[in-house]
Amino acid sequence: MMGTLPWERLQRLLTHPSIWLDSPPDLIEPLILRGAVAVLEEADSPEADGALGAAVRYCPLEEVRTAALQALARRAQQGRDSSCITLFELAVNAANTEAAAIILKYNLACPFPGLQAVFSFLYQDPEVYGQYDPSGLHVTGAYLETQDADLRERLIEAARRQGWEEWIDIVHTLESLTEEGLDILINRYTRFTHSRERQIILYYLDKLAQAGSEIAQEALCALFLRYEDGQVLQILRQRGYLPRDVVQRALFFFLTQQWERYEALDLDQRLLAMAYEQASPLVRRRLLHLSRYTGRVGWLSIVQRGHVVRGIRDLSDADWQTLMAHLAAAERWVEMWKIAQVAPPYWGVQILHLLKEKGWQPDGDEEREAFSMLSGLAENCRLNPPQVQRTAVFRPPVATELMSFAVNREGTWMAAGTTDATLWIWDLVDSRLPPRRLGGMLGQPRVLAFSPESDYLIGGFNDHAIRVFRMSDGALVKTLNGHRGLIRALVMHPGGRVLFSAGFDGTIRVWRFPFGPQLRLIPTPDGEELFGLGISEDGERLISAGSAGVIRVWRWMDGALIAELPDQGETLLALAVSSGQLGASYSRDGWLRAWNIVNGRRLWEVACEGMRLSHLCFHPEEQLLFSTDLEGAISAWNIFSGKVISRLTDPASAGVGVWIHPQGHRLFSAHASGDINLWDLETLLLARSVPRFPAALQIPYLEQRWQKAATESPSLKAWLRYLLELYRWLARFDVEVTEPVVLEVGEFDIQL
């Protein structure tokens, strides 16, 4: 081999080329191959890189393979895209770790985003990979579209290292594409940890459906029917897919308000009644809410025995009032007593009050004693409606007014900006620690937001600049300039790599986070002053509101305006977007409106007489919308009726922010006076929620809360006592196994 050859022989060969014919093959072969590598390295052609890549993969001589790889490295450092591509292909497709080491050593970039993403997934940290492929589509495509079993295995191994167990289940399901597998995937759809998984499912179901897969088309229809996903609906409308089953097709036409097609398919409305019987509780609630809103309620009389059977969780406040009136008119006191025990306690209290007024008593000593005790406690609750309870107050060390406020996603950090140009940070895990000051005198922070991982705090300041502070040491790490008017909203993408801002200059700006640059400028059609900005749960759409009195929905990736919701009133001063498909807005003329983001359908509008709202926030689980106003009051609204169910006027200082913990049990309200109040929502939620079983499991907690309630408000004490005794009474059912009871109550039946 070459390493063993005498140098004088090589020198003679170079000075007398004709003697190569007499040279041994073990000398000539490596010399020719090394010479070919040298010629290819000098060639100004992409084909040369392909030849060098082939040498690295297939040449039998190790020294030649090494020489070819080094030649590729030198060409790549000279800026040749084809050389970089070849190195990335070697690292990804051939599992060549030497090529990967060269890429990492010289920080080479691949012109092909997909190849760059797959390389990063295989060889780099998750944080680095996330910069190239936040949606996961490139890696998913690499897995599903390759025939290389070795590459698939390496992708699965990398996914396990990064904790992508859900992704592994998804690609295996899409790979096999069976009805059973897709049904499991659809059932898990809303429970996936990241929006990334949902985006992957939608993208590839759409791709498979366009390729002619009826299974994928049916899966897309099922996704919309189960979850009312707006992105799915957009796909279905573009492609024209419909459920194969005629019952599900009728449901689809009804839920998408395609009235002519629905009526042509379901003349006697029996298909819709059948769809209701087969549907999940979530779909039933959607169907009932839409029916009430549109007035299309004729189908409600066409189910079992002429009645719709509804679960007790499906009933709205209006339904409870209808139910009570119907049963009272028929003097069906026994059924009312049964319902009172399993109804949301708020309505159980109303029913018990009515029964007591009528002088009714149940049969049997035990039940009579329970009724007497519960109805007595219920009367105290009726006179003290359930309220949220303040449990703590936070204030900056220096007396000053608040201008902005934010809490991180986990509820462990809180920030506030003050009129004296100061940022304060509170540690909510250890509330005994004093707040710390962040940054210097950089101007007044008018709006604040935390990054999803809570490693940065972002502020929009009165000099129109966005500043990013590192939470670990409070350092200012980046200033983002571009806005030419006051910044009124900051929103983070769920993936944490993109920041959105909106302000009075009539623009939405998209920034790579945390260090920039600006990725996109989205101007509003009329240059309106923007007051509010929200993002859909899937991270794909932005919702804006401002002086034009129009809600606009944008696809931020390309800046396209995809929907407008006009007739929202005068200037929209406050905006909230739920984790589902709901939005709420408040206009300067005093109207609060709730609407569906996907189809633009307005659920209700109410005139807020005597209230000037400043901020809105949806509860993450319950049917509640919270607001603060300029008088300092906090109100809780039923999101399907638009009625106030609880109102606190105690803060008495203009609200500058409201935030609800993701678990739904705590609410923060910030006020211009400098107070930040922490409120306990638990009593209100317990009073509005159906009792939980086994009841015995709830008793220890309620006993503990009752023992601590000696100094609490009369409302809290009244409801805790009633709930405790109700659960003690209900605990006797924990060991009973009986068939569900169905009661006829007028226009529908109710299952207990």
ABEGO torsion letter per residue (X at the ends): XAAABBAAAAAAAAABAAAAAABBAAAAAAAAAAAAAAAAAABBBAAAAAAAAAAAAABABAAAAAAAAAAAAAAAAAGBAAAAAAAAAAAAAAGBAAAAAAAAAAGBBBABAAAAAAAAAAABBAAAAAAABAAGAAAAAAAAABABAAAAAAAAAAAAAAGBAAAAAAAAAAAAGBAAAAAAAAAAAAABABAAAAAAAAAAAAAAAAAGBAAAAAAAAAAAAAAGBAAAAAAAAAAGBBBABAAAAAAAAAAAGBAAAAAAABAAGAAAAAAAAABBAAAAAAAAAAAAAAGBAAAAABBBGGBBBBBAAABBAAAAAAAAAAAAAAGBAAAAAAAAAABBAAAAAAAAAAAAAAGBBBBEAAAAAAAAAAAAAAAAAAABBBBBBBABBBBBABBBBBABBBBBAAGABBBBBBAAGBBBBBBAABAABBBBBBEBBAEBBABBBBBAAGABBBBBBAAGBBBBBBAAAGBBABBBBGBABBBABBBBBAAGABBBBBBAAGBBBBBBOAAOBBABBBBBAAGBBBABBBBBAAGABBBBBBAAGBBBBBBAAAGBBABBBBGAEBBBABBBBBABABBBBBBAAGBBBBBBAAAGBBABBBBBBGBBBABBBBBAABBBBBBBBAAGBBBBBBAAAGBBABBBAAAGBBBAEBBBBAAGABBBBBBAAGBBBBBBAAAAAAAABBBBOBAAAAAAAAAAAAAAAAABBAAAAAAAAAAAAAAAAAAAAAABBBBBBBBBAEABBBBX
